[in-house]
Amino acid sequence: MTETSETRRASCHCGAVVIEALFPRGLASAARCTCSFCRRRAAATVTALAGTVTVLKGAENLTLYTWGTHTAKHYFCKTCGIYTHHRRRSNPDECGVNLGAIEEVLPWEMEPLPYSDGIDHPSDRDPG
């Protein structure tokens, strides 16, 4: 996969939410995470620059889920429940965008995808 910066759109299943973002490595950053939430959700993500994520349609239809440190912010469509994107805890300057929600992408053609270690996050370590 080529690492070429590109802007792409993503949408939820029902079409109520549409976002656009700049992916600095194109789709080459596609990966899965091992944290407790991503493991259950099983959605692969692509890295976008947080400052470039724009909700083009349906901002009022997004709902937010956070837990723990509340640094990561996961956004879902209120109507169909599809996860569109999240602000990352590991780097709040980045967002993960749901690979399956990106227009004209067939995630199964990109398998196998690498996994990032979300279990052993530095924020979870005892500072003592």
Residue pairs with C-beta under 8 A, 6 or more apart in sequence:
1 26
1 27
1 28
1 30
1 110
2 26
2 28
3 25
3 26
3 28
4 25
4 26
5 22
5 23
5 24
5 25
5 26
6 22
6 23
6 26
6 27
7 20
7 21
7 22
7 23
7 52
8 20
8 21
8 23
8 102
8 103
8 105
9 18
9 19
9 20
9 56
9 102
9 103
10 18
10 19
10 20
10 21
10 84
10 85
10 97
10 98
10 101
10 102
10 103
11 17
11 18
11 19
11 84
11 101
11 103
12 58
12 61
12 76
12 77
12 79
12 80
12 82
12 84
12 101
13 77
13 80
13 81
13 82
14 77
14 79
14 80
14 82
16 57
16 58
16 61
16 77
16 78
16 79
16 80
17 55
17 57
17 58
17 59
17 61
17 62
17 77
17 82
17 84
18 55
18 56
18 57
18 58
19 53
19 54
19 55
19 56
19 84
19 85
19 97
20 52
20 53
20 54
20 56
21 48
21 49
21 52
21 53
21 54
21 85
21 95
21 97
22 48
22 49
22 52
23 29
23 46
23 47
23 48
23 97
24 47
24 48
24 49
25 47
27 46
27 99
27 102
27 105
27 110
29 46
29 47
30 44
30 45
30 46
30 99
30 107
30 110
30 113
31 44
31 45
31 113
31 114
31 115
31 116
32 38
32 42
32 43
32 44
32 45
32 113
32 114
32 115
32 116
33 39
33 45
33 96
33 115
33 116
33 118
34 115
34 116
34 117
34 118
34 119
35 118
35 119
35 121
36 118
36 119
37 67
37 72
37 74
38 45
38 118
39 118
41 83
43 83
43 98
43 99
43 100
44 98
44 99
44 100
44 107
44 110
44 113
45 85
45 86
45 96
45 97
45 98
45 99
46 96
46 97
46 99
46 102
47 94
47 95
47 96
47 97
48 85
48 94
48 95
48 96
48 97
49 93
49 94
49 95
50 87
50 88
50 92
50 93
50 94
50 95
51 93
53 85
53 95
53 97
55 62
58 77
61 77
61 78
61 79
62 75
62 76
62 77
62 78
62 84
63 75
63 76
63 77
63 78
64 73
64 74
64 75
64 76
65 73
65 74
65 75
65 76
66 72
66 73
66 74
69 89
69 123
71 87
71 89
71 92
71 123
72 86
72 87
72 88
72 89
73 86
73 87
74 83
74 86
75 83
75 84
75 85
75 86
76 82
76 83
76 84
77 84
82 98
82 101
83 98
83 101
84 97
84 98
84 101
85 95
85 96
85 97
85 98
85 101
86 95
86 96
87 94
87 95
88 94
88 95
88 96
89 121
89 123
90 116
90 118
90 121
99 105
99 107
99 110
100 107
